[in-house]
Amino acid sequence: MTDYVIDPPVQPAVPIADSEALFPVRRIWCVARNYAEHTREMGGDPGREPPFFFAKPGDAVVPGGGDLPMPPGTTNFHHEVELVVAIGTGGSGIAAGDALNHVYGYAVGLDMTRRDIQAEAKKDGRPWEMAKGFDRSCPIGAIHPVSRIGHPAHGEIALTVNGATRQDGDIADMIWSVPEIIAHLSALVELAPGDLIMTGTPAGVGPVHAGDVIEAACAGLGTLEVRYRAA
């Protein structure tokens, strides 16, 4: 038995849909600017440049969403709804043609963003961690195994705030497909079971305030609800 000098951290995990089982989370990789209209609204060029990746810590996940406090240090807190890919089999240098064999399942998730901190970091050429990787920055719904739903290649991805539609797109509009994302990412890092990949967000990102209720849905993967309250 290993004798740790402090208690080891709790393993982050996400429920599997219609099951008592859990998916252990290792790392969270995120793809930036993967929908053309969102790239334009953020001031970028939506051409097929190589995918741009950033990361969130595994313990940023909030399984099932729920009632969350507003994060500190921001006056411009934004929502981003995304299709999430759960990796079941790891590897490096994975070919796009083989990539889907490494996927365990899919979920709907939120890449919550402190936009003012991100804008300042971009202006100064600094890292994005404090804009993207803060506590509870990744609410995520239950993971639906590929064995039950297959690989969604099209379908609505949408988000409402207090019942009003903010984001409404189709995952078929992703600039880089899931197999291409996995191929590019696994050329940079060795993917491992438990990794999550957030695949980008469509246009319509916007502010969230205390008292707001977010409902996010993607390609038949259920609805994720988050209610924000004052810290």
Residue frames as qw, qx, qy, qz and C-alpha x, y, z in Angstrom:
[[0.000, 0.888, 0.459, 0.000, 0.00, 0.00, 0.00],
 [0.416, 0.478, -0.019, 0.774, 1.41, 3.38, -1.05],
 [0.380, -0.650, -0.418, 0.509, 2.01, 5.82, 1.77],
 [0.257, 0.695, 0.221, 0.634, 1.18, 9.31, 0.44],
 [0.298, -0.067, -0.403, 0.863, 2.25, 12.36, 2.45],
 [0.379, 0.169, 0.191, -0.889, -1.16, 13.94, 1.72],
 [0.629, 0.346, 0.658, -0.230, -4.44, 12.40, 0.64],
 [0.274, 0.043, 0.659, 0.699, -4.38, 11.80, -3.14],
 [0.341, 0.184, -0.055, -0.920, -6.82, 13.92, -5.17],
 [0.651, 0.320, 0.597, -0.342, -10.24, 12.56, -6.04],
 [0.321, 0.045, 0.744, 0.584, -10.39, 11.08, -9.54],
 [0.406, 0.353, -0.014, -0.843, -12.53, 13.34, -11.79],
 [0.202, 0.150, 0.943, 0.216, -15.20, 11.31, -13.58],
 [0.439, 0.131, -0.171, -0.872, -18.26, 11.71, -15.77],
 [0.659, 0.115, 0.657, -0.348, -21.32, 9.41, -15.68],
 [0.011, -0.014, 0.841, 0.540, -22.12, 7.07, -18.55],
 [0.535, -0.024, -0.116, -0.837, -25.66, 7.56, -19.86],
 [0.874, -0.114, -0.179, -0.438, -28.18, 5.01, -18.56],
 [0.801, 0.091, -0.523, 0.277, -25.54, 3.33, -16.42],
 [0.618, -0.781, -0.022, 0.081, -24.03, 3.36, -12.93],
 [0.803, 0.014, 0.089, 0.589, -20.56, 3.31, -14.49],
 [0.088, -0.934, 0.049, 0.343, -18.23, 6.31, -14.61],
 [0.729, 0.559, -0.019, 0.394, -15.72, 7.54, -17.19],
 [0.584, -0.609, -0.031, 0.536, -12.47, 8.59, -15.44],
 [0.368, 0.923, 0.022, 0.112, -11.17, 11.89, -16.79],
 [0.776, -0.140, 0.032, 0.614, -7.44, 12.26, -17.43],
 [0.221, -0.277, 0.135, 0.925, -6.97, 15.43, -19.47],
 [0.392, 0.764, 0.469, -0.209, -9.20, 17.86, -21.36],
 [0.349, -0.103, 0.436, 0.823, -8.02, 19.03, -24.78],
 [0.314, 0.754, 0.400, -0.416, -9.90, 21.82, -26.57],
 [0.476, 0.287, 0.489, 0.672, -9.94, 22.85, -30.23],
 [0.028, 0.609, 0.163, -0.776, -10.15, 26.59, -30.89],
 [0.317, 0.550, -0.256, -0.729, -11.83, 28.22, -33.90],
 [0.243, -0.017, 0.940, 0.239, -13.42, 25.09, -35.38],
 [0.322, 0.692, 0.646, -0.013, -16.62, 26.67, -36.75],
 [0.400, 0.367, 0.266, 0.796, -16.28, 29.32, -39.47],
 [0.167, -0.801, -0.284, -0.500, -18.87, 31.77, -38.14],
 [0.650, -0.732, -0.103, 0.176, -17.47, 31.63, -34.60],
 [0.677, -0.076, 0.134, 0.720, -13.97, 32.18, -35.97],
 [0.189, 0.568, 0.276, 0.752, -15.24, 35.31, -37.74],
 [0.396, -0.838, -0.248, -0.281, -17.05, 36.61, -34.66],
 [0.714, -0.604, 0.025, 0.353, -13.79, 36.29, -32.73],
 [0.085, 0.914, -0.261, -0.297, -11.93, 38.24, -35.40],
 [0.493, -0.361, 0.726, 0.316, -10.18, 35.30, -37.08],
 [0.454, 0.413, -0.545, -0.572, -9.89, 33.81, -40.58],
 [0.828, -0.067, 0.431, -0.352, -11.91, 30.58, -40.94],
 [0.622, 0.520, -0.554, -0.191, -9.56, 28.95, -43.47],
 [0.975, -0.185, -0.127, -0.007, -8.31, 25.41, -42.84],
 [0.123, 0.710, -0.606, 0.337, -5.19, 26.37, -40.97],
 [0.494, 0.014, -0.839, 0.226, -3.86, 23.59, -38.70],
 [0.555, -0.690, -0.426, -0.188, -6.07, 23.12, -35.62],
 [0.073, 0.553, -0.447, 0.700, -5.15, 25.20, -32.56],
 [0.696, -0.383, -0.607, 0.017, -5.32, 23.41, -29.21],
 [0.118, -0.545, 0.483, -0.676, -5.41, 24.45, -25.56],
 [0.506, -0.150, -0.840, 0.128, -6.16, 22.50, -22.38],
 [0.532, -0.604, 0.107, -0.584, -8.22, 22.50, -19.20],
 [0.078, -0.327, 0.885, -0.323, -7.29, 20.48, -16.11],
 [0.347, -0.197, -0.893, -0.209, -9.22, 17.26, -15.65],
 [0.188, -0.445, -0.738, 0.471, -10.76, 18.46, -12.41],
 [0.164, 0.130, -0.063, -0.976, -12.41, 21.40, -14.21],
 [0.320, -0.255, -0.787, -0.462, -15.25, 19.02, -15.12],
 [0.403, -0.010, 0.491, -0.772, -18.64, 19.46, -13.48],
 [0.031, -0.143, -0.956, -0.253, -20.58, 16.25, -14.21],
 [0.051, -0.611, -0.789, -0.041, -24.18, 17.00, -15.01],
 [0.033, 0.557, 0.125, 0.820, -23.90, 20.77, -14.56],
 [0.449, -0.596, -0.620, 0.242, -26.30, 21.99, -11.88],
 [0.192, -0.969, -0.140, -0.066, -26.08, 25.02, -9.61],
 [0.742, 0.083, -0.083, 0.660, -22.69, 26.77, -9.94],
 [0.234, -0.814, -0.127, 0.516, -21.18, 29.97, -8.56],
 [0.459, 0.881, -0.062, 0.100, -20.02, 32.71, -10.88],
 [0.819, 0.022, -0.142, 0.556, -16.22, 32.55, -11.21],
 [0.308, -0.831, -0.045, 0.461, -14.06, 35.27, -9.66],
 [0.414, -0.422, 0.406, 0.697, -11.83, 37.67, -11.56],
 [0.194, 0.219, 0.673, 0.679, -14.07, 38.40, -14.55],
 [0.308, 0.457, 0.308, -0.775, -16.72, 40.87, -15.66],
 [0.587, 0.440, -0.349, -0.583, -17.23, 39.20, -19.06],
 [0.443, -0.151, 0.878, -0.103, -18.06, 35.52, -18.50],
 [0.547, 0.341, -0.401, -0.651, -19.07, 33.62, -21.68],
 [0.816, 0.045, 0.541, -0.199, -20.72, 30.33, -22.68],
 [0.348, 0.483, -0.670, -0.444, -19.49, 28.00, -25.45],
 [0.880, 0.006, 0.365, -0.303, -21.42, 24.79, -26.21],
 [0.219, 0.579, -0.742, -0.259, -19.39, 21.93, -27.67],
 [0.960, 0.048, -0.232, -0.151, -19.47, 18.30, -28.79],
 [0.342, -0.681, 0.636, -0.121, -17.14, 16.36, -26.48],
 [0.814, 0.279, -0.502, -0.086, -15.23, 13.26, -27.58],
 [0.677, -0.575, 0.428, -0.166, -14.26, 10.70, -24.90],
 [0.465, 0.546, -0.693, -0.075, -11.13, 8.72, -25.76],
 [0.915, -0.284, 0.154, -0.243, -11.26, 5.03, -24.84],
 [0.915, 0.017, 0.155, 0.371, -8.07, 3.79, -26.51],
 [0.180, -0.870, 0.200, 0.412, -4.90, 5.85, -26.52],
 [0.798, 0.244, 0.326, 0.445, -2.12, 6.26, -29.02],
 [0.103, -0.727, 0.196, 0.650, 0.17, 8.66, -30.82],
 [0.046, 0.341, -0.657, -0.671, 0.41, 9.40, -34.51],
 [0.481, 0.356, 0.772, -0.212, -3.13, 8.08, -35.04],
 [0.079, 0.090, 0.626, 0.770, -4.24, 8.12, -38.68],
 [0.435, 0.078, 0.079, -0.894, -7.51, 9.89, -39.44],
 [0.653, 0.039, -0.594, -0.469, -8.83, 6.69, -41.02],
 [0.566, -0.128, -0.784, 0.222, -8.32, 4.81, -37.75],
 [0.017, -0.286, 0.386, -0.877, -9.21, 7.63, -35.33],
 [0.651, -0.308, -0.087, -0.688, -12.83, 6.69, -34.63],
 [0.814, -0.095, -0.571, 0.052, -11.68, 3.30, -33.31],
 [0.391, 0.097, -0.546, 0.734, -10.12, 5.21, -30.39],
 [0.321, -0.320, 0.061, -0.889, -13.39, 6.90, -29.35],
 [0.012, -0.181, -0.917, 0.354, -15.38, 5.52, -26.41],
 [0.038, 0.710, 0.702, -0.032, -18.30, 7.94, -26.68],
 [0.141, 0.424, 0.176, 0.877, -19.65, 11.46, -26.93],
 [0.211, -0.639, -0.595, 0.440, -21.23, 14.10, -24.70],
 [0.117, 0.844, 0.192, 0.486, -22.39, 17.70, -24.74],
 [0.601, -0.392, -0.296, 0.631, -20.20, 20.09, -22.78],
 [0.037, 0.987, 0.125, 0.094, -19.54, 23.74, -22.02],
 [0.636, 0.115, -0.128, 0.752, -16.21, 25.51, -22.45],
 [0.209, -0.937, -0.274, 0.061, -16.91, 28.36, -20.04],
 [0.613, 0.314, 0.010, 0.725, -14.60, 31.30, -20.66],
 [0.243, -0.787, -0.182, 0.536, -13.48, 34.42, -18.82],
 [0.596, 0.664, 0.292, 0.345, -13.50, 36.42, -22.05],
 [0.022, -0.986, 0.132, -0.098, -11.95, 39.58, -20.64],
 [0.593, -0.595, 0.507, 0.193, -8.99, 37.63, -19.30],
 [0.767, 0.235, 0.501, 0.325, -8.66, 35.83, -22.64],
 [0.395, 0.878, 0.151, 0.224, -8.72, 39.10, -24.58],
 [0.247, -0.913, 0.325, 0.018, -6.01, 40.56, -22.36],
 [0.725, -0.307, 0.564, 0.248, -3.89, 37.43, -22.77],
 [0.692, 0.525, 0.395, 0.300, -4.27, 37.54, -26.55],
 [0.170, 0.976, -0.024, 0.132, -3.28, 41.21, -26.65],
 [0.291, -0.825, 0.484, -0.020, -0.14, 40.58, -24.59],
 [0.640, 0.421, -0.639, -0.071, 0.76, 37.22, -26.18],
 [0.269, -0.382, 0.759, -0.454, 0.26, 35.40, -22.88],
 [0.125, -0.099, -0.985, -0.069, -1.14, 31.90, -22.14],
 [0.477, -0.339, -0.351, -0.731, -4.90, 31.36, -21.87],
 [0.385, -0.137, -0.880, 0.243, -4.98, 29.15, -18.76],
 [0.018, 0.254, 0.566, -0.784, -6.67, 31.66, -16.45],
 [0.446, 0.180, -0.174, -0.859, -9.29, 32.36, -19.13],
 [0.713, 0.104, -0.536, -0.440, -10.09, 28.73, -19.87],
 [0.634, 0.039, -0.756, 0.158, -8.76, 26.39, -17.17],
 [0.220, -0.378, 0.460, -0.773, -10.28, 27.81, -13.99],
 [0.196, 0.070, 0.901, -0.380, -12.35, 25.88, -11.43],
 [0.432, 0.485, 0.694, -0.311, -15.63, 24.40, -12.71],
 [0.196, 0.546, -0.306, -0.755, -14.98, 25.69, -16.24],
 [0.285, 0.177, -0.817, -0.469, -16.15, 22.48, -17.94],
 [0.658, 0.092, 0.506, -0.550, -19.71, 21.37, -17.15],
 [0.259, 0.243, -0.824, -0.441, -20.40, 18.19, -19.09],
 [0.817, -0.048, 0.035, -0.573, -23.37, 15.89, -19.65],
 [0.817, -0.173, 0.548, -0.045, -23.39, 12.10, -19.50],
 [0.049, 0.477, -0.740, -0.473, -21.19, 10.27, -21.99],
 [0.862, 0.274, 0.175, -0.389, -23.05, 8.19, -24.57],
 [0.552, -0.316, 0.705, 0.312, -21.02, 5.14, -25.70],
 [0.279, 0.399, -0.592, -0.642, -20.36, 4.63, -29.41],
 [0.022, 0.065, 0.995, 0.067, -21.77, 1.11, -29.01],
 [0.197, 0.572, 0.709, -0.363, -25.20, 2.70, -28.51],
 [0.264, 0.834, 0.194, -0.443, -25.20, 5.83, -30.66],
 [0.740, 0.471, 0.221, 0.427, -22.48, 5.38, -33.27],
 [0.436, -0.219, 0.043, 0.872, -20.43, 8.41, -34.35],
 [0.226, 0.857, 0.398, -0.236, -22.52, 11.59, -34.77],
 [0.486, 0.045, 0.343, 0.802, -21.30, 13.44, -37.88],
 [0.099, -0.367, -0.269, -0.885, -24.21, 15.87, -38.14],
 [0.389, -0.623, -0.676, 0.067, -26.94, 17.20, -35.91],
 [0.108, -0.879, -0.092, -0.455, -27.96, 20.35, -34.11],
 [0.548, -0.171, -0.448, 0.686, -25.71, 21.92, -31.51],
 [0.144, -0.722, -0.272, -0.620, -27.54, 24.62, -29.58],
 [0.362, -0.211, -0.578, 0.700, -27.59, 26.68, -26.40],
 [0.195, -0.774, -0.360, -0.482, -30.18, 28.86, -24.72],
 [0.234, 0.013, -0.517, 0.823, -29.87, 31.34, -21.88],
 [0.268, 0.283, 0.505, -0.770, -33.09, 31.83, -19.88],
 [0.576, 0.487, 0.635, -0.166, -34.98, 30.19, -22.76],
 [0.407, 0.852, -0.094, -0.315, -33.63, 32.49, -25.47],
 [0.915, 0.219, 0.151, 0.302, -31.53, 30.88, -28.20],
 [0.195, -0.861, 0.323, 0.342, -27.93, 32.10, -28.31],
 [0.046, -0.464, 0.802, 0.374, -26.12, 29.39, -30.29],
 [0.805, 0.300, 0.417, -0.295, -27.67, 27.19, -32.97],
 [0.247, 0.625, -0.633, -0.385, -25.52, 25.29, -35.46],
 [0.979, 0.122, -0.051, -0.159, -24.77, 21.85, -36.86],
 [0.624, -0.558, 0.489, 0.244, -21.74, 19.73, -35.97],
 [0.774, 0.398, 0.376, 0.318, -21.42, 18.97, -39.71],
 [0.264, 0.940, 0.001, 0.218, -20.16, 22.56, -40.00],
 [0.633, -0.660, 0.260, 0.309, -16.97, 21.86, -38.05],
 [0.338, 0.811, -0.435, -0.196, -13.90, 22.94, -40.04],
 [0.199, 0.399, -0.892, 0.067, -11.97, 19.93, -38.76],
 [0.814, -0.223, -0.380, -0.377, -13.89, 16.66, -38.28],
 [0.758, -0.567, 0.282, -0.157, -13.48, 14.42, -35.23],
 [0.945, 0.058, 0.116, 0.301, -11.11, 12.00, -37.04],
 [0.489, 0.667, -0.099, 0.553, -9.00, 14.92, -38.28],
 [0.342, -0.818, 0.233, -0.399, -8.88, 16.47, -34.81],
 [0.892, -0.387, 0.234, 0.023, -7.71, 13.20, -33.26],
 [0.844, 0.329, 0.050, 0.419, -5.07, 12.75, -35.96],
 [0.236, 0.776, -0.163, 0.562, -3.68, 16.28, -35.49],
 [0.517, -0.742, 0.251, -0.345, -3.76, 16.14, -31.69],
 [0.941, -0.254, 0.205, 0.087, -2.17, 12.68, -31.46],
 [0.717, 0.500, -0.083, 0.479, 0.71, 13.95, -33.61],
 [0.022, 0.747, -0.269, 0.607, 1.47, 16.46, -30.84],
 [0.392, -0.419, 0.652, -0.496, 0.75, 14.45, -27.68],
 [0.249, -0.026, -0.964, -0.087, 0.10, 10.79, -26.90],
 [0.610, -0.320, -0.094, -0.719, -3.61, 10.42, -26.26],
 [0.086, 0.106, -0.932, 0.335, -4.64, 8.16, -23.40],
 [0.355, -0.514, -0.758, -0.189, -7.84, 6.49, -22.18],
 [0.319, -0.667, -0.481, 0.470, -9.74, 9.07, -20.15],
 [0.173, -0.172, 0.171, 0.955, -8.82, 12.05, -22.32],
 [0.317, 0.747, 0.543, -0.215, -11.67, 14.32, -23.38],
 [0.294, 0.027, 0.372, 0.880, -11.57, 16.44, -26.53],
 [0.237, 0.726, 0.411, -0.497, -13.82, 19.48, -26.84],
 [0.565, 0.271, 0.579, 0.521, -14.34, 20.10, -30.55],
 [0.112, 0.059, 0.198, 0.972, -15.11, 23.82, -30.77],
 [0.165, 0.561, 0.619, -0.525, -18.19, 25.99, -30.61],
 [0.298, 0.600, 0.546, 0.503, -20.51, 27.54, -33.21],
 [0.082, 0.372, 0.004, 0.925, -21.24, 31.26, -33.46],
 [0.473, -0.651, -0.352, -0.478, -23.30, 33.09, -30.86],
 [0.581, -0.212, -0.545, 0.566, -21.07, 32.97, -27.78],
 [0.130, -0.706, -0.095, -0.690, -22.08, 35.58, -25.25],
 [0.033, -0.409, 0.580, -0.703, -22.22, 36.75, -21.65],
 [0.599, -0.415, -0.684, -0.038, -23.60, 34.88, -18.66],
 [0.143, -0.532, 0.311, -0.774, -24.71, 36.64, -15.47],
 [0.055, 0.020, 0.859, -0.509, -25.70, 35.56, -11.99],
 [0.532, 0.312, 0.445, -0.649, -29.25, 34.19, -12.11],
 [0.544, 0.429, -0.472, -0.545, -28.95, 32.90, -15.70],
 [0.791, -0.030, 0.599, -0.122, -29.96, 29.37, -16.65],
 [0.243, 0.519, -0.667, -0.477, -28.08, 27.73, -19.53],
 [0.858, 0.122, 0.471, -0.163, -29.43, 24.76, -21.45],
 [0.135, 0.599, -0.667, -0.423, -27.05, 23.10, -23.91],
 [0.861, 0.170, 0.449, -0.167, -27.81, 20.26, -26.32],
 [0.133, 0.613, -0.646, -0.434, -25.92, 18.48, -29.08],
 [0.461, 0.294, -0.756, -0.359, -26.78, 15.82, -31.65],
 [0.821, -0.240, -0.400, -0.329, -29.18, 13.78, -29.52],
 [0.529, 0.150, -0.671, 0.497, -26.81, 13.61, -26.54],
 [0.406, -0.639, -0.594, 0.271, -29.31, 14.96, -24.05],
 [0.000, 0.871, 0.070, 0.486, -29.55, 18.38, -22.43],
 [0.569, -0.111, -0.433, 0.691, -27.06, 19.89, -20.01],
 [0.194, -0.875, -0.263, -0.358, -28.47, 22.52, -17.65],
 [0.523, -0.060, -0.373, 0.764, -26.39, 24.93, -15.58],
 [0.209, -0.907, -0.308, -0.198, -27.73, 27.62, -13.25],
 [0.496, 0.265, -0.296, 0.772, -25.31, 30.38, -12.23],
 [0.425, -0.841, -0.335, 0.015, -25.54, 32.20, -8.93],
 [0.031, 0.898, -0.303, 0.318, -23.59, 35.01, -7.33],
 [0.623, 0.222, -0.643, 0.387, -20.40, 33.76, -5.76]]
